[in-house]
Structures are given as C-alpha cells and as structure tokens.
C-alpha cells in the first residue's frame, strides 16, 4: 500500500514512512495496539490530503488530477480502497469505529483489468483476460465491493431491543452478502476450485506458487470475509 502511495506523491509519503513503526511497515509481529491505531490515522490523513477520497473524475478535483491518465487515476482508486479495507480490518479487530466514514468520500471502486497489459502509458482499460485469470484484478475488486457492503451495513446498526425490525434488516443484509457471493466469477467460487493442488514448479516463469493455488487462496479469503460478516451480523441477537 505504501509503495502505491509513494508512486502517486513521494513528497507526501516520505515523512510518514520514516516515522511509521515496524508494525505498519511489515518488519515486526502484528499487534493491534494503540500505536498502530495512531499510525493508521496518519495514513488516512495523508491520503485525504492527497485527495484520494475524491474520485479523479469528479468535476471538483483540480486540473492536475484531471490531467492524469487512466492508469494514474486507477492507482489512486486502488490505494484508497486498500486503505478502506485496512481501516475496516483494524477497526474491527480493535472494537473501534472505522476512521473512514462511507459518507466522507466518493472514490469509485477500482476496475477489474488485465494487469499484464495495464501500464502507465495505457489509453484504455484492458478487459480481464479469461485465459490468464491470475493476471486480473478480480480478487481485489470483489474484496473492495465486500468492504463497501460492510460499511453500508455498519451505517445502519441493528438493535436487539427492536427485535422484529432488526431481524428483518439482518435477513436483508444477509441476502445482499449472498448476492455478492453469487456475483463472484467462476475462478473465485469455492465450488470451482480444483480437486487437487498443483505442486508443479514452473522454472521458465520462475513461479513458485501456481496460479491455481493462488486463486484457491483468494477464493477462500473472500469466502472467509463474507462468512465472518454474516456471523457478526447475527451475533447481535
């Protein structure tokens, strides 16, 4: 995430990176403590100051952003939504309200593209490549969609005191999550996973982890997130 921020605006990030403890920078065991919460707040503020919470195609953005190519605009969207996911994850693990409120930004979800052919000089969005699923952005895009859905659900909290109406809401929310699952592409569906694990080593491509294994992990990750959201939804009662 920090590498994307650096690509977008180095001067805004250098001071943050040098002051960020190892727990954010990946050098020490993860521990959800107050120090991480403070540094997360810094990152959110830097992202807001960079205007990442405003979609690049919004008329109110400055000329500098409007002049960006589609690759730069898409990178800004990706950084913002990765930050939204991290904020939601950290907030949940610490029992805190997310720092980023869904009403405080209008950045559109990233697009699923063929990463192998999407470059800074691109003039168009290369559509996902059906023959090389591991080069697409499907996992990240659907993860962002689930984060967006989770934020919407949190915006309308359930109340066990109003049992009948809250149960009706919970059922409606669960139906939305089930619908999200149904919208997943075939290679990210659990039922579409291979029966056996590919343990081959592709020396020519220097690939340690075959694409089928990576997509299996991505599918499991998405399902775990979705099912955890459903469990949290019903633990209210």
C-alpha positions in Angstrom: 0.0 0.0 0.0 2.8 2.4 0.9 4.6 1.7 -2.4 1.4 2.8 -4.3 1.2 6.0 -2.2 4.9 6.6 -3.0 4.3 6.3 -6.7 1.5 8.8 -6.5 3.0 11.5 -4.5 6.5 10.8 -2.9 6.8 14.2 -1.1 3.6 13.4 0.9 4.7 10.0 2.0 8.4 10.1 2.8 8.0 11.7 6.2 5.2 9.2 7.1 7.2 6.2 6.0 10.3 7.2 8.0 8.1 7.8 11.1 6.0 4.7 10.8 6.9 1.9 13.2 7.7 -1.6 12.0 4.2 -2.9 12.8 2.8 -0.9 9.9 5.9 -1.3 7.6 5.9 -5.1 7.9 9.1 -5.7 10.0 7.6 -6.8 13.3 4.9 -9.2 14.5 1.4 -7.7 14.0 -0.2 -6.4 17.2 -3.4 -4.3 17.1 -2.4 -1.8 19.7 -2.8 2.0 20.2 0.5 2.6 18.3 -0.9 1.1 15.1 -4.2 3.0 15.5 -2.3 6.3 15.7 -0.2 5.5 12.6 -3.3 4.4 10.7 -4.8 7.8 11.5 -1.7 9.4 10.0 -2.0 7.4 6.8 -5.7 8.2 6.5 -4.9 11.9 6.9 -2.1 11.8 4.3 -4.5 10.0 1.8 -7.2 12.7 2.4 -4.6 15.5 1.9 -3.7 13.9 -1.4 -7.3 14.0 -2.4 -7.6 10.2 -2.7 -11.1 10.3 -1.1 -12.3 12.3 -4.1 -12.7 10.3 -7.3 -10.3 11.6 -10.0 -13.2 12.1 -12.4 -15.2 14.3 -10.0 -15.6 17.8 -11.5 -14.4 19.4 -8.3 -11.0 17.9 -8.5 -8.0 20.1 -9.5 -6.6 20.4 -13.0 -3.6 18.3 -12.0 -5.8 15.3 -11.2 -8.0 15.8 -14.3 -4.8 15.8 -16.5 -3.8 12.3 -15.2 -4.0 9.3 -17.4 -6.4 6.4 -16.7 -3.5 4.4 -15.1 -2.7 7.1 -12.5 -6.4 7.6 -11.8 -6.9 3.9 -11.3 -3.9 3.7 -9.0 -5.4 6.4 -6.8 -8.6 4.4 -6.6 -6.7 1.3 -5.7 -4.8 3.0 -2.9 -7.9 4.5 -1.4 -9.8 1.2 -1.3 -6.9 -0.7 0.0 -6.8 1.8 2.8 -10.5 1.4 3.4 -10.1 -2.3 3.7 -7.2 -1.9 6.2 -9.1 0.6 8.2 -12.2 -1.7 8.3 -10.0 -4.6 9.4 -8.1 -2.7 12.0 -11.2 -1.1 13.4 -13.0 -4.4 13.7 -10.0 -6.1 15.4 -9.8 -3.3 18.0 -13.5 -2.8 18.5 -13.4 0.8 17.2 -15.5 2.8 14.7 -13.7 3.0 11.3 -11.8 6.2 10.7 -13.2 6.4 7.2 -16.9 7.0 7.1 -18.7 5.9 3.9 -20.3 9.4 3.6 -16.9 11.1 3.6 -15.6 10.0 0.2 -16.9 9.4 -3.4 -13.9 7.4 -4.8 -15.3 4.8 -7.2 -14.3 1.1 -6.9 -11.3 0.0 -8.9 -11.9 -1.7 -12.2 -11.0 -5.3 -13.0 -8.4 -5.2 -15.7 -5.7 -7.3 -17.3 -2.7 -6.3 -15.2 -0.2 -7.8 -17.6 -1.3 -5.2 -20.2 -2.2 -2.2 -18.0 0.6 0.3 -17.9 1.2 4.0 -17.2 1.0 4.7 -20.9 -2.3 2.9 -21.4 -5.0 4.9 -23.1 -7.8 2.3 -22.5 -8.7 -0.2 -19.7 -7.6 -3.7 -20.9 -10.5 -6.0 -20.1 -9.8 -9.0 -17.9 -8.1 -11.8 -19.7 -10.1 -15.1 -19.5 -7.1 -17.2 -20.3 -4.8 -15.8 -17.5 -7.1 -15.2 -14.5 -4.2 -14.7 -12.2 -3.2 -11.5 -14.1 -6.6 -9.9 -13.5 -7.7 -7.8 -10.5 -10.8 -9.8 -9.7 -9.9 -10.7 -6.1 -9.0 -7.1 -5.2 -12.1 -5.7 -6.9 -14.5 -8.1 -5.2 -12.8 -7.6 -1.9 -13.4 -3.8 -2.2 -17.0 -4.5 -3.1 -17.4 -6.5 0.1 -15.7 -3.7 2.1 -18.2 -1.3 0.6 -21.1 -3.5 1.6 -19.7 -4.0 5.1 -19.5 -0.2 5.5 -23.1 0.2 4.4 -24.2 -2.4 6.9 -22.4 -0.7 9.7 -24.1 2.6 8.8 -27.4 1.0 9.7 -26.7 -0.8 13.0 -29.0 -3.5 14.3 -30.7 -3.2 17.7 -31.6 -6.3 19.7 -34.1 -4.2 21.6 -36.1 -3.8 18.4 -36.1 -7.5 17.6 -38.6 -7.9 14.8 -37.4 -5.0 12.7 -33.8 -5.8 13.3 -34.2 -9.4 12.3 -35.8 -8.3 9.1 -32.9 -6.0 8.4 -30.4 -8.7 9.2 -32.1 -11.0 6.7 -32.0 -8.3 4.1 -28.3 -7.7 4.8 -27.5 -11.4 4.6 -29.3 -11.6 1.3 -27.0 -8.8 -0.1 -24.0 -10.8 1.0 -25.3 -13.9 -0.6 -25.9 -11.9 -3.8 -22.3 -10.7 -3.6 -21.1 -14.3 -3.4 -23.3 -15.2 -6.4 -21.7 -12.4 -8.4 -18.2 -13.8 -8.0 -16.5 -15.0 -11.2 -16.2 -18.8 -11.6 -12.5 -18.9 -10.7 -13.3 -17.3 -7.3 -16.1 -19.6 -6.4 -15.3 -22.3 -3.8 -17.2 -24.9 -5.9 -14.9 -24.1 -8.8 -11.7 -24.9 -7.0 -9.6 -27.9 -8.4 -9.8 -31.2 -6.6 -6.1 -31.5 -6.4 -3.4 -28.9 -5.7 -0.9 -28.2 -8.4 2.6 -28.7 -6.9 4.5 -28.2 -10.1 7.4 -25.8 -10.4 7.5 -23.6 -13.5 11.2 -22.9 -13.9 10.8 -21.0 -17.1 8.5 -18.5 -15.5 10.1 -18.8 -12.1 6.7 -19.3 -10.5 6.9 -20.9 -7.0 3.1 -20.7 -6.4 1.0 -21.9 -9.4 -1.9 -19.7 -10.5 -4.5 -22.3 -9.5 -3.2 -22.3 -5.9 -3.2 -18.5 -5.7 -6.8 -18.3 -7.0 -7.8 -21.0 -4.5 -6.4 -18.9 -1.6 -8.0 -15.8 -3.0 -11.4 -17.6 -3.1 -11.0 -18.9 0.4 -10.1 -15.4 1.6 -13.2 -13.8 0.1 -15.5 -16.5 1.5 -13.9 -16.2 4.9 -14.5 -12.4 4.9 -18.1 -12.8 3.7 -19.0 -15.6 6.2 -17.4 -13.7 9.1 -19.6 -10.7 8.2 -22.7 -12.9 8.3 -21.7 -14.3 11.7 -21.1 -10.8 13.1 -24.4 -9.8 11.7 -26.3 -12.4 13.6 -24.3 -12.3 16.9 -26.3 -9.1 17.6 -29.1 -11.3 18.7 
